[in-house]
Amino acid sequence: MRKIAIVTISFLLLFFLQIQTSNANTTIDIDQLVRMITTNDAHVTIESWDILIKEEHALSSQQLYQKQQNQNATFKWQEQDDFFLGTGKIDGVAVVIKIVALPHDQSLLIYHLNGTKWCEKTKQITDQLVKQQKFNKNIKIYSCLKGISDDNMNKDLLFTANQWLKKFEANVIDQLDEGDFLVISGQSPLLTGQLSNQMNLQLAFRYDEEKNQIAYTIGTPIIMSEY
């Protein structure tokens, strides 16, 4: 129930707060996330990364589906009651394209990239994939990392969170602390996109007593997955 509640809060924030983003460089923020949490910290391991892009279209969902199907002919496509879904994998990067019908014969494109390793080659692949999509200037970009911190000398979630906030030079906007579970929302001048309340960074930490390690999820401007 706790996980569902927190995820619901995130999506309510997305509903009520406008996201201000730029199409200048899709991977600039995820690059910054990786650099900030791994520099001078050998205990941090990245297990997965996600980039999610949303774009509204004046085309109907059927028209946008046909366009995307032609553009991504090697993908596996399926039609559901109220959306189209395309899946593929390119050079180790998983791609999911979801097309949702909107009122007034318009549509929403949700473009999701996912992988397990972030490096310069991965950055080049994702930049190329995004470039091929030819997104407009009003896209909404979300970046997320998941992994573990196995520092045996430190299992204090709040201490770890404060160390990370310092790296991002971030101010705290909101915080939920339940002992073995901590979520902090903040604003960092080192990240680009942001919500209309200035929030552009969200950190979630959970202590796994059995494995004696901290599992983390970090997202900008907000975490878009369960944590």
C-alpha positions as CSV (number, residue, x, y, z in Angstrom):
1,M,0.0,0.0,0.0
2,R,2.8,2.4,0.8
3,K,4.4,2.0,-2.6
4,I,1.1,2.6,-4.3
5,A,0.4,5.7,-2.3
6,I,3.8,7.2,-3.0
7,V,3.5,6.5,-6.7
8,T,0.0,8.0,-6.7
9,I,1.4,11.2,-5.2
10,S,4.0,11.4,-8.0
11,F,1.3,11.1,-10.7
12,L,-0.9,13.7,-8.9
13,L,2.0,16.1,-9.0
14,L,2.4,15.5,-12.7
15,F,-1.3,16.2,-13.2
16,F,-1.4,19.5,-11.3
17,L,2.0,20.9,-12.1
18,Q,3.2,21.9,-15.6
19,I,6.5,20.5,-16.6
20,Q,8.9,22.9,-18.3
21,T,11.4,21.1,-20.5
22,S,13.6,21.6,-23.5
23,N,14.5,19.5,-26.5
24,A,18.0,20.8,-26.6
25,N,19.7,17.7,-25.2
26,T,17.6,14.7,-24.2
27,T,20.4,13.0,-22.2
28,I,21.9,16.0,-20.4
29,D,20.0,15.4,-17.2
30,I,20.6,11.6,-17.0
31,D,24.2,12.2,-17.7
32,Q,24.3,14.6,-14.7
33,L,22.5,12.1,-12.5
34,V,25.0,9.4,-13.3
35,R,28.0,11.8,-12.8
36,M,26.7,13.2,-9.5
37,I,25.9,9.9,-7.7
38,T,28.9,7.9,-8.9
39,T,31.8,10.4,-8.8
40,N,34.1,9.6,-5.8
41,D,31.7,6.9,-4.6
42,A,32.7,3.3,-5.4
43,H,29.8,2.0,-3.3
44,V,27.1,3.1,-5.7
45,T,26.0,0.7,-8.5
46,I,23.5,1.6,-11.3
47,E,21.2,-1.3,-12.1
48,S,18.9,0.3,-14.6
49,W,18.1,3.7,-16.3
50,D,15.0,5.1,-18.0
51,I,14.3,8.0,-20.3
52,L,10.6,8.7,-20.9
53,I,9.4,11.4,-23.4
54,K,5.8,12.6,-23.9
55,E,4.7,14.5,-26.9
56,E,1.2,15.6,-27.9
57,H,0.2,15.5,-31.6
58,A,-2.5,17.1,-33.8
59,L,-2.7,13.7,-35.6
60,S,-5.3,11.1,-34.6
61,S,-4.0,8.0,-32.8
62,Q,-4.5,5.9,-35.9
63,Q,-2.6,8.4,-38.1
64,L,0.3,8.6,-35.6
65,Y,0.3,4.8,-35.3
66,Q,0.7,4.4,-39.0
67,K,3.5,7.0,-39.0
68,Q,5.4,5.3,-36.2
69,Q,4.8,1.9,-37.6
70,N,6.4,3.0,-40.9
71,Q,9.3,4.6,-39.1
72,N,9.9,1.6,-36.8
73,A,9.0,-1.3,-39.2
74,T,11.1,-3.9,-37.3
75,F,9.2,-3.3,-34.0
76,K,6.5,-5.6,-32.7
77,W,3.2,-3.7,-32.8
78,Q,-0.1,-4.5,-31.2
79,E,-3.5,-2.6,-31.0
80,Q,-5.4,-2.4,-27.7
81,D,-8.8,-0.9,-27.0
82,D,-7.6,2.6,-26.4
83,F,-3.9,2.6,-27.5
84,F,-1.2,1.2,-29.8
85,L,2.0,-0.3,-28.5
86,G,5.3,-0.9,-30.3
87,T,8.3,-2.6,-28.7
88,G,11.8,-3.2,-30.0
89,K,15.5,-3.4,-29.0
90,I,18.3,-1.4,-30.7
91,D,22.0,-2.0,-29.7
92,G,21.0,-3.1,-26.2
93,V,18.5,-0.3,-25.6
94,A,14.9,-1.4,-25.1
95,V,12.3,0.9,-26.8
96,V,8.6,1.1,-26.0
97,I,6.3,3.4,-28.0
98,K,2.8,3.9,-26.8
99,I,0.2,6.0,-28.7
100,V,-2.9,7.1,-26.8
101,A,-6.0,8.7,-28.2
102,L,-6.8,12.2,-26.9
103,P,-10.0,14.2,-27.3
104,H,-10.6,16.2,-30.5
105,D,-9.0,13.6,-32.7
106,Q,-5.5,14.2,-31.2
107,S,-3.0,11.8,-29.7
108,L,-0.2,11.4,-27.1
109,L,3.1,9.7,-28.0
110,I,4.9,8.1,-25.0
111,Y,8.5,7.2,-26.0
112,H,10.3,5.0,-23.4
113,L,14.0,4.0,-23.5
114,N,15.5,1.6,-21.0
115,G,18.7,-0.1,-20.3
116,T,21.0,-1.6,-17.6
117,K,24.3,0.2,-18.4
118,W,24.8,3.9,-19.0
119,C,28.0,4.9,-20.8
120,E,29.1,7.1,-23.7
121,K,28.1,4.5,-26.3
122,T,24.6,4.2,-24.7
123,K,24.3,8.0,-24.7
124,Q,25.2,8.1,-28.4
125,I,22.6,5.4,-29.2
126,T,19.8,7.2,-27.2
127,D,20.6,10.6,-28.7
128,Q,20.4,9.0,-32.2
129,L,17.1,7.3,-31.4
130,V,15.6,10.5,-30.1
131,K,16.9,12.5,-33.1
132,Q,15.2,10.0,-35.5
133,Q,11.9,10.7,-33.8
134,K,12.1,14.5,-34.7
135,F,10.3,15.6,-31.5
136,N,8.9,19.1,-31.3
137,K,10.1,21.7,-28.8
138,N,7.3,21.1,-26.3
139,I,8.2,17.5,-25.2
140,K,8.3,16.5,-21.6
141,I,11.4,14.5,-20.6
142,Y,11.8,12.3,-17.5
143,S,15.0,10.6,-16.5
144,C,15.5,7.9,-13.9
145,L,18.2,5.7,-12.3
146,K,17.8,2.7,-10.0
147,G,20.5,0.9,-8.1
148,I,22.1,0.1,-4.8
149,S,24.5,1.6,-2.3
150,D,26.5,-1.1,-0.4
151,D,28.5,1.1,1.9
152,N,28.8,-1.1,5.0
153,M,29.9,1.9,7.1
154,N,26.7,3.8,6.4
155,K,23.1,2.5,6.4
156,D,21.5,5.8,7.5
157,L,19.1,6.9,4.8
158,L,18.9,10.5,5.8
159,F,22.7,10.8,5.9
160,T,22.9,9.3,2.4
161,A,20.2,11.6,1.1
162,N,21.8,14.7,2.5
163,Q,25.1,13.7,0.9
164,W,23.4,13.4,-2.4
165,L,21.5,16.6,-2.0
166,K,24.9,18.4,-1.4
167,K,26.2,16.9,-4.7
168,F,23.3,18.4,-6.5
169,E,23.4,21.6,-4.6
170,A,19.7,21.0,-4.0
171,N,17.1,22.6,-1.8
172,V,14.5,20.4,-0.2
173,I,10.9,21.1,-1.2
174,D,9.2,18.1,0.4
175,Q,10.2,15.0,2.4
176,L,8.6,11.7,3.6
177,D,10.6,9.8,6.2
178,E,9.3,6.4,7.5
179,G,12.6,5.1,9.0
180,D,13.5,2.4,6.5
181,F,11.9,4.3,3.6
182,L,12.7,7.9,2.6
183,V,11.5,10.1,-0.2
184,I,12.8,13.7,-0.8
185,S,11.8,16.2,-3.5
186,G,13.9,19.1,-4.2
187,Q,15.3,21.7,-6.6
188,S,18.8,21.6,-8.1
189,P,20.4,24.3,-10.3
190,L,22.4,21.5,-12.0
191,L,19.4,20.0,-13.7
192,T,17.4,21.5,-16.6
193,G,13.7,20.5,-16.7
194,Q,11.5,21.4,-13.8
195,L,7.9,21.4,-12.6
196,S,6.1,24.7,-12.2
197,N,6.8,24.6,-8.4
198,Q,10.6,24.6,-9.2
199,M,10.9,20.9,-8.3
200,N,13.3,19.0,-10.6
201,L,14.8,16.3,-8.4
202,Q,13.3,13.3,-6.5
203,L,15.2,10.8,-4.4
204,A,13.9,7.6,-2.9
205,F,15.8,5.3,-0.6
206,R,14.8,2.0,1.0
207,Y,16.9,0.0,3.4
208,D,17.0,-3.8,2.7
209,E,17.8,-5.4,6.1
210,E,18.2,-8.9,4.6
211,K,20.8,-7.7,2.0
212,N,22.2,-5.0,4.3
213,Q,22.2,-2.4,1.5
214,I,20.3,0.7,0.4
215,A,18.2,0.5,-2.7
216,Y,17.8,3.9,-4.4
217,T,15.7,5.5,-7.2
218,I,16.5,9.0,-8.4
219,G,14.6,10.9,-11.0
220,T,14.3,14.3,-12.7
221,P,12.1,16.2,-12.6
222,I,10.2,13.5,-10.8
223,I,10.4,9.7,-10.5
224,M,8.1,8.0,-13.0
225,S,8.3,4.4,-11.8
226,E,7.6,2.4,-8.6
227,Y,10.1,2.7,-5.8
